[in-house]
Every structure is written in structure tokens, then in C-alpha cells.
């Protein structure tokens, strides 16, 4: 499943698209962009998007845990 993180920064928009399960590659891309002096994407921007990614992953984990709990209760 394709996912994306978007950062609006003034007149600029940074869009990072990634496959579910390749979040580590996304984090590497955020680091590369922050290191690149040719872009207006800085370390704070990378931190904001990595925090957003973490929130998304926690939400997905909570959904999976909830589904597993519901499945266990319905078996009993």
C-alpha cells in the first residue's frame, strides 16, 4: 500500500511517498534531504515528519492490537 507524508513550508510542499513496510527508507530520505544544502528542508522539518510517521505507526499498531483482542474474544 502506498502512503505519503506531506510537509507544507511556506510556498513549498515536500511530499514523501513510501510503501508500507519501508519506513526505514523514508527516514533515510528525510535525513538525506535535511543534509542537502540545496533544499529548504532542514533538521526540524525531518524531526516533524519523523514524529508524524511515528504517530502513524503507533496508530497502526493500536489498530492491530485491537483487532487481535476482538478476535480472541470472539473465539471464546
C-alpha angles and dihedrals in degrees: 000000000000117000133177142200118207130197121189110202113176108298092344128088122199115200121187116188121193143164120253105264096029096088090126090061089049090054089051089052091051090052092048091051092048090051093049108095090196091072132066089227109112139181093272089056090050090050092050093051094043089052089049090050090050091052090051092050092048089050091051091048091050091051091051092048090050091050091049092050091049091049091051093050093048091053092057 
